[in-house]
Amino acid sequence: MSENTDGVGETAAEGTFNGAAKDASTGVPSGVSAAGDPPADTAPAADRPAGAAGAAGPAGPAGPGSGVPADAAAWQAWQEQQWRERAATARAKAAAPPAWAVLVRPAQAAPIGTATLAAAGLAGLAAALLLGDGMGPGLLLAVVPAVVAAYTAARTARRTARPWTVVWAVGCLALLAVPALRDSAWPSTLAILSAVLLGALALHGSRTWPGVLLSPLGFFDAAVSGVGWAWSGLRSRSGVSKDRWLPVVKAAAVAVALLLLFGALFASADAAFADLLGGLTPDISVGDGPVRTLLFLVGALLALAAARAAAAPLRWDRIKVTPGRPRSRVEWALPLVVLNLLFAGFNAVQLAVLFGGYDKVLASTGLTYAEYARQGFWQLLWATLLTLAVIALALRWAPRDGAGDRRFVRVVLGVLCALTLVVVASALRRMDLYVDAYGLTRLRVSVAAMELWLGLVIVLIMAAGVFGARWLPRAVAGSVAAGVLAFGLLSPDGMVAESNVARFEADAKIDLAYFQSLSADAVPALDRLPEPQRSCALRGINEEMSRAGDVPWYAMSLGEYRARQILRERPVTAPYEVCSRLGTFGSRNEY
């Protein structure tokens, strides 16, 4: 595009030259060579020093009594025109968007449909009504209209759902069910972020590494363009006859009036029905107006962004990452072979320790089991992460001249992946020893889960080396979502409580101070403790729920509902002094 623009500029400059004599054979002004080189003493006015305007040039007067050679004047005018054209071209290039932005630009979206507009408005209304008190089942209910908006926009644009699109959409909704099931904030946050990733993949249909990594950024572009898209649709409908929309408005008004009238009558006639109706309907006050309005705008905007992306998605897969310059076998393989030897030596020691050599190792180092595990787990976790980076860089510069090079790359990197799996097993074994000594915490269960996922990624890389790597980006994205979903469904706070209760039943060791920071998901396991440990362990959770007061059903997770039932049936009874003596209010060790 830039080459064509430059060519047009030069042609225009030559065609608009005023009064300059041109050589018949070359088409350039007299006194200018065919290559476009100016005479030595006729530089453009902007580049010439002051007082050089009358510099000598080829003979020939420009006009009666002017004293300026005709060829020099012609050259100056032509060169200045060229200068202006080039400056205009440079400004146009500077103002133009980057090449990658033009490459991924979506197609023109079809006009927004009435069903899409209605679904976006319903999504905003649901967000305003259901998300003002917290994120429980209300989050999933508020997202459903946004999904409908995206579906109707895709149908209007004649886009059909592919199998991977359905998988991503179902996974997105499954992840958004985690806040409805678990009270703990951190697995719910991970689930929401993973749901955004899967939603972006479903809307944009990405399958390459740039597409998988950049797809969530498409929501920002779709949110900006979606507002104008919706406004254009509303303006196009402003002239619609009242005969089309007035009956709908009248019917809706009558339905709302009947619901309010008969609902009030039935509620006043039966207290049980009044309690049921009060629990189902959101409690909205005038003071909540600004927050509810903001939630409405955010919900409608997100629904419009999803619909706009479904109608005309960004084409992230068009971005191509060029491979690096291939290295020779020696230059590429020597560092990796040395690294493989180092891994092999380390793993030989680890296998000896795993198969019963702990006593000898600990006797020679003077460390306890817990100290040995704590000393090495984090280093092994970083070693696993760095190995993935080494594999990515090695693939970029791998030799690829023929089938022999491809086999060579598979063997070297396959051995490295296999050795890394032993490192993963060693790290998990060390964490198991550490948990046996000090108990399970949120941080420990999180990093162990991450180490397991890294091991799965390494297995996927090994499979890609055998079966091809086209499916690898989507497989890694799917493994992230599946891992986060399993993490949320297994309830990490519940796992922490279960592990520590089992440890207490085995050796009577327990850290009551740590339980004060857990969520309501831990209550069923902590309820098994004997008194007064039970009441002291549940004290912090009970106080937190008491401060929250009554929570509506759409903002209450299943974990919190179960916890409230347990504490209602068996309240906390141990006094402050007893819990203080048991260490309930001491320091908490997360590490």
C-alpha positions as CSV (number, residue, x, y, z in Angstrom):
1,M,0.0,0.0,0.0
2,S,2.8,2.4,0.9
3,E,4.6,1.7,-2.4
4,N,1.5,2.5,-4.4
5,T,1.0,5.7,-2.5
6,D,4.5,6.9,-3.1
7,G,4.2,6.1,-6.8
8,V,1.0,8.1,-7.1
9,G,2.6,11.0,-5.3
10,E,5.5,11.1,-7.7
11,T,3.2,10.9,-10.8
12,A,1.0,13.7,-9.4
13,A,4.1,15.9,-8.8
14,E,5.2,15.5,-12.4
15,G,1.7,16.0,-13.8
16,T,1.1,19.3,-11.9
17,F,4.4,20.8,-12.8
18,N,3.6,24.3,-14.0
19,G,5.5,25.7,-17.0
20,A,8.6,23.5,-16.5
21,A,10.4,22.5,-19.7
22,K,10.8,18.7,-19.9
23,D,13.2,16.6,-21.9
24,A,11.3,14.8,-24.7
25,S,13.1,11.5,-24.0
26,T,13.0,11.3,-20.2
27,G,10.0,13.4,-19.2
28,V,11.8,15.3,-16.5
29,P,12.5,19.1,-16.3
30,S,15.4,20.4,-18.4
31,G,18.6,20.4,-16.5
32,V,17.6,17.3,-14.5
33,S,19.1,13.9,-15.2
34,A,16.9,11.0,-16.0
35,A,17.8,9.5,-12.6
36,G,16.3,12.6,-10.9
37,D,19.6,14.0,-9.7
38,P,19.7,17.8,-9.5
39,P,22.6,19.9,-10.8
40,A,25.2,20.4,-8.1
41,D,24.3,24.0,-7.6
42,T,20.5,23.8,-7.6
43,A,19.4,22.2,-4.3
44,P,15.8,22.9,-3.1
45,A,15.2,26.3,-1.5
46,A,14.7,24.7,1.9
47,D,18.1,23.0,1.8
48,R,20.1,25.9,0.3
49,P,22.0,28.4,2.4
50,A,20.8,32.0,2.6
51,G,21.8,34.0,-0.4
52,A,22.1,31.0,-2.7
53,A,18.8,31.8,-4.6
54,G,20.7,33.4,-7.4
55,A,23.2,30.6,-7.7
56,A,24.4,30.0,-11.3
57,G,22.7,27.3,-13.3
58,P,22.4,26.4,-16.9
59,A,22.2,29.3,-19.4
60,G,18.8,30.7,-20.4
61,P,16.8,33.5,-18.8
62,A,13.7,32.7,-16.8
63,G,12.0,36.0,-17.9
64,P,12.9,39.4,-19.1
65,G,15.4,41.0,-16.7
66,S,15.0,38.2,-14.0
67,G,18.6,37.2,-14.0
68,V,17.6,33.6,-12.9
69,P,18.3,30.8,-15.3
70,A,15.2,29.1,-16.6
71,D,16.4,25.5,-15.9
72,A,17.2,26.4,-12.3
73,A,13.8,27.9,-11.7
74,A,12.1,24.8,-13.2
75,W,14.2,22.5,-11.1
76,Q,13.4,24.4,-7.9
77,A,9.7,24.3,-8.5
78,W,9.7,20.6,-9.4
79,Q,11.8,19.7,-6.3
80,E,9.7,21.7,-3.9
81,Q,6.6,20.0,-5.3
82,Q,8.3,16.7,-4.7
83,W,9.1,17.8,-1.2
84,R,5.5,18.6,-0.4
85,E,4.3,15.4,-1.8
86,R,6.7,13.3,0.3
87,A,5.8,15.3,3.4
88,A,2.1,14.6,2.8
89,T,2.8,10.9,2.3
90,A,4.8,10.8,5.5
91,R,2.0,12.4,7.5
92,A,-0.5,10.0,6.0
93,K,1.7,7.1,7.0
94,A,2.1,8.4,10.5
95,A,-1.7,8.9,10.9
96,A,-2.5,5.4,9.5
97,P,-3.1,2.5,11.9
98,P,-0.4,-0.1,12.3
99,A,-0.3,-2.8,9.7
100,W,-1.4,-5.5,12.2
101,A,-4.5,-3.4,13.2
102,V,-5.5,-3.2,9.6
103,L,-4.9,-7.0,9.2
104,V,-7.1,-8.0,12.0
105,R,-9.8,-5.4,11.4
106,P,-13.3,-7.1,11.4
107,A,-15.7,-7.1,8.5
108,Q,-18.6,-4.6,8.4
109,A,-21.2,-5.7,10.9
110,A,-24.8,-6.2,9.9
111,P,-27.3,-3.8,11.4
112,I,-28.1,-4.7,15.0
113,G,-31.4,-6.6,15.3
114,T,-34.3,-5.9,17.6
115,A,-33.8,-9.1,19.5
116,T,-30.1,-8.2,20.1
117,L,-31.0,-4.8,21.4
118,A,-33.7,-6.2,23.7
119,A,-31.3,-8.9,25.0
120,A,-28.6,-6.2,25.8
121,G,-31.1,-4.1,27.7
122,L,-32.3,-7.2,29.6
123,A,-28.6,-8.0,30.5
124,G,-28.2,-4.5,31.9
125,L,-31.4,-4.8,33.9
126,A,-30.4,-8.2,35.3
127,A,-27.0,-6.8,36.3
128,A,-28.6,-3.9,38.1
129,L,-31.1,-6.1,40.0
130,L,-29.0,-9.1,40.7
131,L,-25.4,-8.0,41.2
132,G,-25.8,-5.1,43.6
133,D,-25.5,-7.5,46.7
134,G,-22.7,-9.8,45.5
135,M,-21.9,-12.4,43.0
136,G,-23.7,-15.7,43.5
137,P,-26.2,-17.3,41.1
138,G,-27.1,-13.8,40.0
139,L,-23.9,-13.6,38.0
140,L,-24.8,-16.6,35.9
141,L,-28.4,-15.3,35.5
142,A,-27.1,-11.9,34.4
143,V,-24.8,-13.4,31.8
144,V,-27.5,-15.5,30.1
145,P,-29.1,-12.5,28.3
146,A,-25.6,-11.4,27.1
147,V,-25.2,-14.9,25.6
148,V,-28.6,-14.6,23.9
149,A,-27.5,-11.2,22.5
150,A,-24.4,-12.7,21.0
151,Y,-26.3,-15.6,19.6
152,T,-28.9,-13.4,17.9
153,A,-26.2,-11.1,16.5
154,A,-24.3,-14.1,15.1
155,R,-27.4,-15.4,13.4
156,T,-28.2,-12.0,11.9
157,A,-24.6,-12.0,10.5
158,R,-25.1,-15.5,9.2
159,R,-22.3,-16.9,11.3
160,T,-22.7,-20.6,12.2
161,A,-21.5,-22.2,15.4
162,R,-18.6,-24.7,15.0
163,P,-17.9,-27.5,17.5
164,W,-15.1,-25.6,19.2
165,T,-17.4,-22.6,19.6
166,V,-20.0,-24.7,21.4
167,V,-17.2,-26.2,23.6
168,W,-15.9,-22.7,24.6
169,A,-19.4,-21.4,25.2
170,V,-20.4,-24.3,27.4
171,G,-17.1,-24.1,29.3
172,C,-17.7,-20.3,29.9
173,L,-21.1,-20.9,31.4
174,A,-19.7,-23.8,33.6
175,L,-17.0,-21.5,34.9
176,L,-19.5,-18.8,35.8
177,A,-21.3,-21.4,37.9
178,V,-18.3,-21.6,40.3
179,P,-19.3,-18.3,42.2
180,A,-22.8,-19.8,42.6
181,L,-21.3,-22.9,44.3
182,R,-18.3,-21.6,46.2
183,D,-18.1,-18.8,48.8
184,S,-14.3,-18.4,48.5
185,A,-13.4,-15.4,46.4
186,W,-10.1,-16.6,44.9
187,P,-11.3,-19.6,43.0
188,S,-14.3,-17.6,41.9
189,T,-12.1,-14.8,40.6
190,L,-9.9,-17.3,38.7
191,A,-13.1,-18.8,37.2
192,I,-14.4,-15.4,36.0
193,L,-11.1,-14.6,34.3
194,S,-11.0,-18.0,32.6
195,A,-14.6,-17.5,31.5
196,V,-13.6,-14.3,29.8
197,L,-10.9,-16.2,27.9
198,L,-13.3,-18.9,26.8
199,G,-15.9,-16.4,25.9
200,A,-13.4,-14.5,23.7
201,L,-12.4,-17.7,22.0
202,A,-16.0,-18.6,21.3
203,L,-16.7,-15.2,19.8
204,H,-13.5,-14.8,17.7
205,G,-13.0,-18.4,16.8
206,S,-9.2,-18.2,17.4
207,R,-7.0,-21.2,17.0
208,T,-3.4,-19.9,16.8
209,W,-1.1,-18.7,19.6
210,P,-1.6,-15.0,18.8
211,G,-5.4,-15.5,18.5
212,V,-5.6,-17.4,21.9
213,L,-3.5,-14.8,23.7
214,L,-5.0,-11.7,22.2
215,S,-8.7,-12.6,21.8
216,P,-9.7,-11.2,25.2
217,L,-8.4,-7.8,24.0
218,G,-11.1,-7.9,21.4
219,F,-13.7,-7.0,24.0
220,F,-12.3,-3.5,24.3
221,D,-12.6,-2.8,20.6
222,A,-16.1,-4.4,20.5
223,A,-17.2,-2.3,23.5
224,V,-16.2,0.9,21.8
225,S,-17.7,0.0,18.4
226,G,-20.7,-1.7,20.0
227,V,-22.0,1.6,21.4
228,G,-22.0,3.3,18.0
229,W,-23.5,0.1,16.5
230,A,-26.4,0.1,19.0
231,W,-26.9,3.9,18.6
232,S,-27.2,3.5,14.8
233,G,-29.7,0.7,15.3
234,L,-31.8,2.9,17.7
235,R,-31.7,5.8,15.4
236,S,-32.8,3.7,12.4
237,R,-35.8,2.6,14.5
238,S,-36.8,6.1,15.6
239,G,-39.1,6.5,12.6
240,V,-41.0,3.2,13.2
241,S,-44.7,3.6,13.3
242,K,-46.4,3.7,16.7
243,D,-48.7,0.9,15.5
244,R,-45.7,-1.5,15.8
245,W,-44.3,-0.7,19.2
246,L,-47.2,0.9,21.1
247,P,-49.2,-2.3,21.6
248,V,-46.0,-4.0,23.1
249,V,-45.5,-1.1,25.5
250,K,-49.2,-1.2,26.6
251,A,-49.1,-5.0,27.1
252,A,-46.0,-4.8,29.2
253,A,-47.4,-1.9,31.3
254,V,-50.6,-3.9,31.9
255,A,-48.7,-7.0,32.9
256,V,-46.5,-5.1,35.4
257,A,-49.6,-3.4,36.9
258,L,-51.4,-6.8,37.3
259,L,-48.3,-8.4,38.9
260,L,-48.0,-5.5,41.4
261,L,-51.7,-5.4,42.3
262,F,-52.3,-9.1,42.8
263,G,-48.9,-9.7,44.3
264,A,-49.6,-7.2,47.0
265,L,-53.0,-8.7,47.6
266,F,-51.7,-12.3,47.9
267,A,-48.8,-11.1,50.1
268,S,-51.1,-9.4,52.5
269,A,-53.4,-12.4,52.6
270,D,-50.7,-15.0,53.4
271,A,-47.5,-14.4,55.5
272,A,-45.7,-17.5,54.0
273,F,-46.3,-16.2,50.5
274,A,-45.2,-12.8,51.5
275,D,-41.9,-14.3,52.8
276,L,-41.4,-16.2,49.6
277,L,-42.1,-13.2,47.5
278,G,-39.8,-11.0,49.6
279,G,-37.0,-13.5,49.2
280,L,-37.4,-13.8,45.5
281,T,-37.6,-10.1,44.6
282,P,-34.5,-7.8,44.9
283,D,-34.5,-5.3,47.7
284,I,-33.8,-1.9,46.1
285,S,-33.6,1.4,47.9
286,V,-33.2,5.0,46.6
287,G,-29.7,5.1,48.0
288,D,-28.7,2.2,45.7
289,G,-29.6,4.2,42.6
290,P,-26.1,5.3,41.5
291,V,-24.7,1.8,42.0
292,R,-27.6,0.1,40.2
293,T,-27.4,2.6,37.4
294,L,-23.7,1.9,37.0
295,L,-24.3,-1.9,37.0
296,F,-27.0,-1.4,34.3
297,L,-24.6,0.5,32.1
298,V,-21.8,-2.0,32.6
299,G,-24.1,-5.0,32.0
300,A,-25.6,-3.5,28.8
301,L,-22.1,-2.5,27.5
302,L,-20.7,-6.0,28.1
303,A,-23.7,-7.5,26.3
304,L,-23.2,-5.1,23.4
305,A,-19.5,-5.9,23.2
306,A,-20.2,-9.6,23.1
307,A,-22.9,-9.1,20.4
308,R,-20.7,-6.9,18.3
309,A,-17.8,-9.4,18.5
310,A,-20.2,-12.2,17.5
311,A,-21.4,-10.2,14.5
312,A,-18.0,-9.1,13.2
313,P,-15.0,-10.6,15.2
314,L,-11.5,-9.4,15.0
315,R,-9.4,-11.8,12.9
316,W,-6.5,-12.4,15.4
317,D,-5.5,-15.5,13.5
318,R,-4.2,-13.4,10.6
319,I,-1.3,-12.3,12.7
320,K,1.6,-14.5,11.7
321,V,4.7,-15.0,13.9
322,T,7.7,-15.5,11.7
323,P,10.1,-18.2,13.0
324,G,13.6,-17.2,13.9
325,R,16.6,-17.8,11.7
326,P,17.3,-21.6,12.0
327,R,20.6,-22.5,13.6
328,S,22.9,-25.3,12.8
329,R,22.6,-28.6,14.7
330,V,25.7,-28.0,16.7
331,E,24.8,-24.4,17.6
332,W,21.2,-25.3,18.5
333,A,21.7,-28.7,20.2
334,L,24.8,-28.2,22.3
335,P,23.2,-26.1,25.0
336,L,20.2,-28.4,25.1
337,V,22.2,-31.5,25.3
338,V,24.2,-30.0,28.2
339,L,20.9,-29.1,29.9
340,N,19.6,-32.6,29.4
341,L,22.7,-34.0,31.1
342,L,22.2,-31.7,34.0
343,F,18.6,-32.7,34.3
344,A,19.5,-36.4,34.1
345,G,22.1,-36.0,37.0
346,F,19.6,-34.2,39.2
347,N,16.8,-36.7,38.4
348,A,19.1,-39.6,39.3
349,V,19.5,-38.1,42.8
350,Q,15.8,-37.5,43.0
351,L,14.9,-41.0,42.0
352,A,17.3,-42.4,44.7
353,V,15.6,-40.2,47.3
354,L,12.1,-41.1,46.1
355,F,12.8,-44.8,46.4
356,G,14.0,-44.7,50.0
357,G,17.1,-42.6,50.3
358,Y,15.7,-39.9,52.5
359,D,17.5,-41.0,55.6
360,K,20.9,-41.0,54.0
361,V,20.3,-37.6,52.3
362,L,19.0,-36.0,55.5
363,A,21.8,-37.4,57.6
364,S,24.4,-35.9,55.2
365,T,22.7,-32.5,55.0
366,G,21.5,-32.2,58.6
367,L,17.9,-31.2,57.4
368,T,14.6,-32.4,58.6
369,Y,12.0,-33.8,56.2
370,A,10.0,-30.5,56.2
371,E,13.2,-28.4,55.8
372,Y,14.3,-30.5,52.9
373,A,10.9,-30.2,51.2
374,R,10.6,-26.5,51.8
375,Q,14.1,-25.8,50.6
376,G,13.5,-27.4,47.1
377,F,9.9,-27.0,46.1
378,W,10.0,-23.4,44.9
379,Q,13.3,-23.9,43.1
380,L,11.8,-26.9,41.2
381,L,8.7,-24.9,40.4
382,W,10.8,-22.2,38.8
383,A,12.9,-24.8,37.0
384,T,9.7,-26.2,35.4
385,L,8.6,-22.7,34.3
386,L,12.0,-21.9,32.9
387,T,12.1,-25.2,31.0
388,L,8.9,-24.2,29.2
389,A,10.5,-21.0,28.2
390,V,13.6,-22.8,26.9
391,I,11.4,-25.2,24.9
392,A,9.6,-22.2,23.3
393,L,12.9,-20.5,22.4
394,A,14.5,-23.7,21.1
395,L,11.5,-24.3,18.8
396,R,11.9,-20.8,17.4
397,W,15.5,-21.4,16.3
398,A,15.3,-25.1,15.6
399,P,17.0,-26.4,12.5
400,R,14.3,-27.3,9.9
401,D,16.0,-28.2,6.6
402,G,14.6,-31.6,6.3
403,A,13.0,-34.7,7.9
404,G,16.3,-35.5,9.6
405,D,16.3,-32.1,11.4
406,R,12.7,-32.6,12.5
407,R,13.5,-36.0,14.0
408,F,16.5,-34.5,15.7
409,V,14.4,-31.7,17.3
410,R,11.8,-34.1,18.5
411,V,14.4,-36.4,20.2
412,V,16.3,-33.6,22.0
413,L,13.2,-31.7,23.1
414,G,11.3,-35.0,23.9
415,V,14.1,-36.1,26.3
416,L,14.1,-32.6,27.9
417,C,10.3,-32.9,28.4
418,A,10.5,-36.4,29.9
419,L,13.2,-35.3,32.3
420,T,11.2,-32.3,33.3
421,L,8.3,-34.6,34.2
422,V,10.5,-36.2,36.8
423,V,11.3,-32.7,38.2
424,V,7.5,-32.1,38.5
425,A,7.1,-35.4,40.3
426,S,9.9,-34.5,42.7
427,A,8.4,-31.1,43.4
428,L,5.0,-32.6,44.2
429,R,6.6,-35.1,46.5
430,R,8.4,-32.4,48.4
431,M,5.2,-30.5,48.8
432,D,3.5,-33.6,50.1
433,L,6.3,-33.9,52.7
434,Y,5.9,-30.3,53.6
435,V,2.1,-30.6,54.1
436,D,2.6,-33.7,56.3
437,A,4.8,-31.6,58.5
438,Y,3.0,-28.3,58.6
439,G,-0.5,-28.9,57.2
440,L,-2.2,-27.6,54.0
441,T,-2.8,-23.9,53.3
442,R,-4.3,-22.0,50.4
443,L,-0.9,-21.1,49.0
444,R,0.4,-24.6,49.2
445,V,-2.6,-26.1,47.5
446,S,-2.5,-23.4,44.8
447,V,1.2,-23.9,43.9
448,A,0.7,-27.7,43.9
449,A,-2.2,-27.3,41.5
450,M,-0.1,-25.1,39.3
451,E,2.7,-27.6,39.3
452,L,0.3,-30.3,38.2
453,W,-1.0,-28.1,35.4
454,L,2.6,-27.4,34.2
455,G,3.1,-31.1,34.0
456,L,0.0,-31.5,31.9
457,V,1.3,-28.7,29.5
458,I,4.6,-30.6,29.1
459,V,2.6,-33.8,28.3
460,L,0.7,-31.8,25.7
461,I,3.9,-30.5,24.2
462,M,5.2,-34.0,23.9
463,A,2.0,-35.2,22.2
464,A,2.3,-32.2,19.8
465,G,5.8,-33.4,18.8
466,V,4.3,-36.7,17.8
467,F,0.9,-35.8,16.3
468,G,1.5,-32.2,15.1
469,A,1.1,-28.8,16.9
470,R,-1.9,-27.2,15.2
471,W,-4.2,-28.1,18.0
472,L,-1.8,-27.2,20.8
473,P,-2.9,-23.5,21.5
474,R,-6.5,-24.5,21.9
475,A,-5.5,-27.6,24.0
476,V,-3.5,-25.4,26.4
477,A,-6.4,-22.9,26.7
478,G,-8.8,-25.8,27.4
479,S,-6.5,-27.2,30.0
480,V,-6.4,-23.8,31.8
481,A,-10.2,-23.7,31.9
482,A,-10.5,-27.3,32.9
483,G,-8.0,-26.9,35.7
484,V,-9.6,-23.7,37.0
485,L,-13.1,-25.4,36.9
486,A,-11.9,-28.5,38.7
487,F,-10.1,-26.2,41.3
488,G,-13.3,-24.4,42.0
489,L,-15.5,-27.5,42.1
490,L,-13.2,-29.3,44.5
491,S,-13.4,-26.3,46.9
492,P,-9.8,-25.4,47.9
493,D,-10.9,-24.0,51.3
494,G,-12.8,-27.2,51.9
495,M,-9.7,-29.2,51.0
496,V,-7.6,-27.2,53.4
497,A,-10.1,-27.7,56.2
498,E,-10.4,-31.4,55.5
499,S,-6.7,-31.9,55.5
500,N,-6.1,-30.1,58.8
501,V,-9.0,-31.8,60.5
502,A,-7.6,-35.2,59.5
503,R,-4.2,-34.1,60.7
504,F,-5.8,-33.1,64.1
505,E,-7.5,-36.5,64.3
506,A,-4.2,-38.2,63.7
507,D,-1.8,-36.3,65.9
508,A,-3.9,-33.6,67.7
509,K,-2.0,-30.8,65.9
510,I,-4.1,-27.9,64.6
511,D,-3.6,-24.2,63.7
512,L,-6.9,-22.6,64.8
513,A,-5.6,-19.1,63.9
514,Y,-5.4,-20.0,60.2
515,F,-9.0,-21.1,60.0
516,Q,-10.2,-17.5,60.8
517,S,-9.3,-16.4,57.3
518,L,-11.1,-19.3,55.5
519,S,-14.4,-18.9,53.7
520,A,-17.8,-20.5,54.5
521,D,-16.7,-23.4,52.2
522,A,-14.6,-24.8,55.1
523,V,-17.5,-25.0,57.6
524,P,-18.7,-28.6,56.8
525,A,-15.2,-30.0,57.5
526,L,-14.5,-27.8,60.6
527,D,-17.9,-28.8,62.0
528,R,-16.4,-32.3,62.6
529,L,-13.9,-31.0,65.2
530,P,-14.7,-31.6,68.9
531,E,-15.5,-28.7,71.2
532,P,-14.1,-26.2,72.0
533,Q,-11.8,-26.5,69.0
534,R,-14.9,-26.5,66.7
535,S,-16.3,-23.3,68.0
536,C,-12.9,-21.6,68.0
537,A,-12.2,-22.7,64.4
538,L,-15.6,-21.4,63.2
539,R,-15.5,-18.2,65.2
540,G,-14.0,-16.0,62.4
541,I,-16.3,-17.4,59.7
542,N,-19.4,-17.0,62.0
543,E,-18.5,-13.3,62.7
544,E,-18.0,-12.6,59.1
545,M,-21.4,-14.0,58.1
546,S,-23.1,-12.1,61.1
547,R,-21.6,-8.8,59.8
548,A,-23.0,-9.6,56.3
549,G,-26.5,-10.0,57.7
550,D,-29.3,-11.4,55.5
551,V,-28.1,-12.1,52.0
552,P,-30.6,-12.6,49.1
553,W,-30.7,-15.9,47.3
554,Y,-29.2,-14.5,44.1
555,A,-26.1,-13.3,46.0
556,M,-25.6,-16.4,48.2
557,S,-23.5,-19.3,47.1
558,L,-24.3,-22.9,47.9
559,G,-21.3,-23.0,50.2
560,E,-22.5,-20.1,52.3
561,Y,-26.1,-21.5,52.4
562,R,-24.8,-24.8,53.8
563,A,-22.6,-23.0,56.3
564,R,-25.5,-20.8,57.6
565,Q,-27.6,-23.9,58.0
566,I,-24.9,-25.7,60.1
567,L,-24.2,-22.7,62.3
568,R,-27.9,-22.1,62.8
569,E,-28.4,-25.7,64.0
570,R,-25.1,-25.8,66.0
571,P,-24.1,-22.3,67.0
572,V,-20.6,-21.2,68.2
573,T,-20.5,-21.6,72.0
574,A,-16.8,-21.4,73.1
575,P,-16.0,-18.1,75.0
576,Y,-13.3,-15.7,73.9
577,E,-11.0,-16.6,76.7
578,V,-11.0,-20.3,75.8
579,C,-10.3,-19.6,72.2
580,S,-7.5,-17.2,73.1
581,R,-5.9,-19.8,75.2
582,L,-6.0,-22.3,72.3
583,G,-4.2,-19.8,70.0
584,T,-7.1,-18.8,67.9
585,F,-6.1,-15.2,67.7
586,G,-2.4,-15.7,67.1
587,S,-0.4,-15.2,63.9
588,R,-1.2,-17.0,60.8
589,N,1.4,-18.8,58.6
590,E,0.3,-19.0,55.0
591,Y,3.7,-20.1,53.6
